[in-house]
Amino acid sequence: MIEEIKKSEFQRVKNLFQGVFFNLNSLAVINGDSEGRVWVDNKEQPQSGLLVDNGWSSYLAGDPDNRDFNKHISKIIQEIIFPEAEKLGAETNPEFNNNEWVIYYDDDKWNKKIEEDFGFKDYIELKRCHYKLEKLKIPNWRKLIDVGFSMEKVDSNFLKRDSLENFKEVTNWIKESWKSTEDFLARGFGFCLVKDDLEIVSYGMADWATEDKIEMGIGTISSYRRKGFATLVVSAAIEYCIENKLELGWHCSEHNDASWKTAEKAGLKKIQNYTAAVGCFDEFQNLIENSWYKALYLNQPKEGLNYIEKAVKHERAQVSHWLLYAVILARNKELGKSIQIFNKSIDLGVENPARLLDNLNNRDDLKVLKKEKEWEQLIRRLEQIIRVESNH
């Protein structure tokens, strides 16, 4: 029998979920510091359980071979959790059509069960990293802030400055992660790098907290990336956590070089690698995500082609998707076809020909195309387009 247990009973099943507490929000739910729901096979002696946090992320714990539990919990995920998660994503980002679902687990054996018992297909086994605070590596971070910029703590006064550009980036973070603004101000933290007292250019915000532990994430406005701003924000957060005796955690995907490099540069140390099951509610976006992840990150171009070839036939396919198709073809050593698709992308209207030319000349996985007789023609065509655009 599968039963949802009351919040007052969460502590009774705490031991069952120990294996997923590396993701702090699961522990915060058990401790009542974050909203969530819990189902178990037996609340007196639970062997398997499902925890859902306030963002509708799911956590599986216990025995992966509990077929009866898997059967019933799969129905709960598909009929209750996923619809609510998709609804939340649509409300939070109405113009963002690739809202994801995610399932964390305490044993990689769950991967096989998610497909076999739950019936989920075409999801990504996403490789993730968990970091924790080791030390403040840049104690003089204040001296590295350029003239015209200031580091601001997100407190009650800061939250009144709604005229700041990108202010919603900060308030949305609070809304998505915390019970209320008051809850955030009492238990969380946030730091923003502000330019000319007008614009938030980078921010680091606590996601959730429980006991003496806290986790954070960062964001930098696209036009200000690769300038070291995120490292300054994280350094401010690390200093705050050290002063307040908080154990700081951080999560990112293995392929997100910018994120984990920022973490390590500022003073966090990798504790573990883990895997999560991730998919998109939107079928087209799921094709795109599987295309690049399997072909470019996992270096399985044949697998990636299975997805991108379906995606470019979709009515929502754009030039960027055809360019991805061409790159994957090059990875799969289909060089002539790759150049053909690059030319098709140009016909469709490449947004930034100069960037494409730079990629063709410098990306390691595209250098193999130089062996093809059509290569020089492709390069000359791009150079001509760039010359014409520069004259206008």
C-alpha positions in Angstrom: 0.0 0.0 0.0 1.3 3.5 -1.0 0.4 6.3 1.3 1.1 10.0 1.5 2.1 10.9 5.0 1.4 14.1 7.0 4.0 16.8 7.6 3.9 15.9 11.3 5.1 12.4 10.4 8.0 13.4 8.1 10.6 12.9 10.8 9.5 9.3 11.2 10.8 8.5 7.7 13.9 10.7 7.8 16.3 7.7 7.8 14.8 6.4 4.5 15.8 9.6 2.7 19.3 10.0 4.1 20.7 9.1 0.7 19.2 12.1 -1.1 20.1 14.7 1.5 23.1 15.7 -0.6 20.4 17.9 -2.2 19.6 20.1 0.7 16.0 20.8 -0.2 15.0 17.2 0.5 16.3 17.6 4.1 14.6 21.0 4.3 11.3 19.4 3.4 11.7 16.7 6.1 12.6 19.3 8.7 9.6 21.5 7.7 11.8 24.4 6.5 10.5 24.0 2.9 7.2 22.9 1.5 6.8 19.4 0.1 5.1 16.1 0.1 6.1 12.5 0.9 4.8 9.1 -0.1 6.1 5.8 1.3 5.2 2.1 1.0 4.8 1.8 4.7 5.1 4.6 7.2 5.8 2.2 10.1 8.6 0.4 8.3 9.2 2.2 5.0 11.3 0.4 2.4 10.8 2.8 -0.5 9.7 6.5 -0.7 9.1 9.5 -2.9 9.7 13.1 -1.7 8.6 16.1 -3.7 10.0 19.5 -2.9 8.5 23.0 -3.3 9.7 23.2 -6.9 8.1 19.9 -7.7 11.5 18.1 -8.1 11.2 14.4 -7.1 13.5 12.3 -4.9 13.4 8.5 -4.9 14.9 6.6 -2.0 15.0 3.1 -0.7 14.6 -0.2 -2.6 14.7 0.2 -6.4 13.5 -3.3 -6.9 10.2 -2.7 -5.1 8.0 -3.3 -8.2 4.7 -2.6 -6.5 5.9 0.7 -5.1 7.4 1.7 -8.5 4.1 0.9 -10.3 2.0 3.1 -8.0 4.5 5.9 -7.5 4.9 6.2 -11.3 1.2 6.9 -11.6 1.5 9.6 -8.9 4.5 11.2 -10.6 2.7 11.3 -14.0 -0.8 12.2 -12.8 0.0 14.6 -9.9 3.6 15.7 -9.8 4.4 16.3 -13.5 1.2 18.3 -14.2 1.8 20.5 -11.2 5.5 21.0 -12.2 4.6 21.9 -15.7 2.0 24.3 -14.5 4.4 26.0 -12.1 7.0 26.3 -14.9 4.5 27.9 -17.2 3.4 30.4 -14.6 7.0 31.3 -13.7 8.3 31.5 -17.2 5.3 31.9 -19.6 7.5 32.4 -22.6 10.0 29.6 -21.7 8.8 26.4 -23.4 11.4 23.8 -22.2 10.5 23.6 -18.5 12.1 20.5 -17.1 11.2 17.8 -14.8 13.9 16.2 -12.6 14.2 13.1 -10.5 17.0 12.6 -8.0 17.7 9.3 -6.3 19.9 7.6 -3.7 21.1 4.7 -5.9 22.0 4.7 -9.6 20.0 1.4 -9.9 16.9 3.7 -10.1 18.0 4.7 -13.6 17.1 1.4 -15.0 13.8 1.3 -13.0 12.8 4.8 -14.2 12.6 3.4 -17.7 11.5 -0.2 -17.1 9.0 0.3 -14.3 8.0 3.9 -14.7 7.9 3.9 -18.5 9.8 7.1 -18.9 11.8 7.2 -22.2 14.1 9.7 -23.8 15.2 11.4 -20.6 18.7 12.5 -19.9 20.9 10.8 -17.3 22.4 14.1 -16.3 25.8 14.1 -14.7 26.0 16.5 -11.8 28.5 17.8 -9.2 28.0 18.7 -5.6 30.4 21.2 -4.0 30.8 22.4 -0.4 32.6 25.4 1.1 36.2 24.8 1.8 37.6 28.3 2.3 37.5 31.8 1.0 40.1 31.8 -1.7 39.7 35.5 -2.6 39.7 37.4 0.8 40.4 40.7 -1.0 37.4 40.4 -3.3 36.2 44.0 -2.4 39.4 45.5 -3.9 38.6 43.7 -7.2 35.3 45.5 -7.7 35.6 48.1 -10.5 34.7 51.7 -10.1 31.0 52.2 -10.7 30.1 48.8 -9.3 29.0 47.9 -5.8 28.3 44.7 -4.0 24.8 44.9 -2.3 23.4 42.5 0.3 19.8 41.6 -0.5 18.0 42.8 2.6 14.7 44.5 3.3 16.0 47.9 2.1 17.5 46.4 -1.1 14.1 44.7 -1.9 12.5 48.2 -2.1 14.7 49.2 -5.0 12.4 47.8 -7.7 13.6 50.4 -10.2 16.9 48.5 -10.6 17.1 46.8 -14.0 16.9 43.0 -13.7 15.3 43.3 -10.2 12.8 40.6 -11.1 15.6 38.1 -11.4 16.2 38.4 -7.7 12.6 38.6 -6.5 11.6 35.6 -8.7 14.4 33.6 -7.1 13.0 34.3 -3.7 9.5 33.5 -4.8 10.4 30.2 -6.3 12.6 28.9 -3.5 11.3 30.3 -0.2 8.0 30.2 1.7 7.8 34.0 1.7 10.0 37.1 1.5 10.0 37.2 5.3 11.3 33.6 5.4 14.1 34.4 3.0 15.1 37.5 5.0 15.1 35.5 8.2 17.1 32.4 7.0 18.5 33.1 3.6 21.0 35.5 2.0 21.6 37.2 -1.3 24.3 39.4 -2.9 24.0 41.5 -6.1 26.7 43.3 -8.0 25.1 46.5 -9.1 26.4 48.8 -11.9 26.1 52.6 -11.6 23.3 52.1 -9.0 21.0 51.3 -11.9 21.5 47.7 -13.0 22.0 44.3 -11.4 24.6 42.5 -13.5 25.3 39.4 -11.3 23.6 37.9 -8.3 24.1 35.0 -5.9 21.0 33.8 -3.9 20.4 31.2 -1.3 18.1 28.5 -2.6 17.1 27.0 0.7 18.3 26.4 4.3 17.9 24.0 7.1 19.8 23.3 10.3 23.2 25.0 9.8 23.2 24.2 6.1 22.4 26.4 3.1 22.7 26.2 -0.6 23.0 28.8 -3.3 22.9 29.5 -7.0 24.1 32.3 -9.2 23.1 34.2 -12.3 24.9 36.8 -14.5 23.2 38.9 -17.2 24.3 37.5 -20.5 26.1 40.7 -21.7 28.2 40.8 -18.5 29.4 37.2 -18.5 33.1 36.1 -18.5 34.2 39.2 -16.6 34.7 37.5 -13.2 31.6 39.1 -11.7 30.0 35.8 -10.6 33.2 35.0 -8.7 33.0 38.2 -6.7 29.4 37.5 -5.8 30.2 34.0 -4.7 33.1 35.3 -2.6 30.8 37.7 -0.8 28.4 34.8 -0.1 31.3 32.6 1.2 32.5 35.3 3.5 28.9 35.7 4.8 28.6 32.0 5.4 31.9 31.8 7.2 31.0 34.7 9.5 27.6 33.1 10.3 28.9 29.5 10.6 26.9 28.2 7.7 27.8 25.1 5.7 27.5 26.3 2.1 26.6 23.9 -0.7 26.5 24.2 -4.5 25.2 22.1 -7.4 25.9 22.2 -11.1 26.0 20.0 -14.2 29.4 18.5 -15.1 29.2 20.2 -18.6 28.6 23.6 -17.1 32.2 24.6 -17.0 31.5 28.3 -16.1 29.6 27.2 -13.0 32.0 24.7 -11.5 35.0 26.8 -12.4 33.5 29.7 -10.5 32.8 27.5 -7.5 36.4 26.2 -7.4 37.9 29.6 -8.0 35.9 31.1 -5.1 36.7 28.4 -2.6 34.3 25.5 -2.9 35.5 21.9 -3.2 33.8 19.1 -5.1 32.3 16.5 -2.7 30.7 14.0 -5.1 29.4 13.3 -8.6 25.9 12.1 -9.0 23.3 11.5 -11.7 19.8 12.8 -12.0 17.0 11.9 -14.5 16.0 15.0 -16.5 13.5 15.6 -19.2 11.5 18.4 -20.8 7.7 18.5 -20.8 7.8 19.9 -24.3 8.4 17.2 -26.8 10.4 19.3 -29.3 12.7 20.7 -26.6 13.2 17.2 -25.3 14.5 16.3 -28.8 16.9 19.3 -28.8 18.2 18.6 -25.2 18.9 14.9 -26.1 20.6 15.9 -29.3 23.3 18.1 -27.9 23.7 16.2 -24.6 24.2 12.8 -26.2 26.2 14.0 -29.2 28.4 16.7 -27.9 28.7 16.1 -24.2 28.6 12.3 -24.0 30.3 12.1 -27.5 27.7 9.7 -28.8 26.9 11.4 -32.2 24.9 8.5 -33.6 22.6 8.7 -30.6 22.4 12.5 -31.0 21.5 12.2 -34.7 18.4 10.1 -33.8 17.0 13.1 -32.0 18.2 16.1 -34.1 16.9 14.5 -37.4 13.5 14.4 -35.8 13.8 17.9 -34.4 14.7 19.7 -37.7 11.6 18.2 -39.3 9.5 19.9 -36.6 7.6 23.1 -37.5 9.4 24.9 -34.7 12.9 24.1 -36.0 15.1 27.2 -36.3 18.4 28.0 -37.9 20.2 27.2 -34.6 18.8 23.7 -34.7 20.1 23.1 -38.3 23.5 24.4 -37.1 23.5 21.8 -34.3 22.5 19.2 -36.9 25.6 20.1 -39.0 27.9 20.0 -35.9 26.6 16.6 -34.9 27.1 15.3 -38.5 30.7 16.5 -38.3 31.2 14.6 -35.1 29.8 11.5 -36.8 32.3 11.9 -39.6 29.5 12.6 -42.2 31.6 15.5 -43.5 30.0 16.1 -46.9 26.6 16.2 -45.4 27.7 18.4 -42.6 28.9 21.1 -45.0 25.7 20.7 -47.0 23.7 21.4 -43.8 25.9 24.4 -42.9 25.1 25.8 -46.3 21.4 25.2 -45.7 21.7 27.0 -42.4 23.2 30.0 -44.3 20.3 29.9 -46.8 17.9 30.0 -43.9 19.6 33.1 -42.4 22.4 32.7 -39.9 22.1 35.4 -37.2 25.8 35.8 -36.7 27.9 34.8 -39.7 31.1 36.0 -38.1 30.6 33.7 -35.1 29.9 30.8 -37.4 33.1 31.5 -39.4 35.1 31.6 -36.2 33.6 28.3 -35.0 34.3 26.7 -38.4 38.0 27.8 -38.2 38.6 27.1 -34.5 36.3 24.5 -33.1 38.2 21.2 -32.7 35.3 19.1 -33.7 34.8 21.0 -37.0 38.5 21.1 -38.1 37.9 17.7 -39.8 35.7 19.5 -42.4 38.8 21.2 -43.9 39.6 18.0 -45.7 36.4 18.4 -47.8 36.6 20.0 -51.3 33.5 22.1 -50.5 35.2 23.6 -47.4 36.8 26.6 -49.2 33.6 27.4 -50.9 31.7 27.4 -47.6 34.3 29.7 -46.0 34.4 32.1 -49.0 30.6 32.3 -48.9 30.6 33.3 -45.2 33.4 35.8 -45.8 31.4 37.4 -48.6 28.3 37.7 -46.4 30.4 39.3 -43.6 31.9 41.8 -46.1 28.4 42.8 -47.4 27.0 43.2 -43.9 30.0 45.3 -42.8 29.4 47.7 -45.8 25.9 48.3 -44.6 
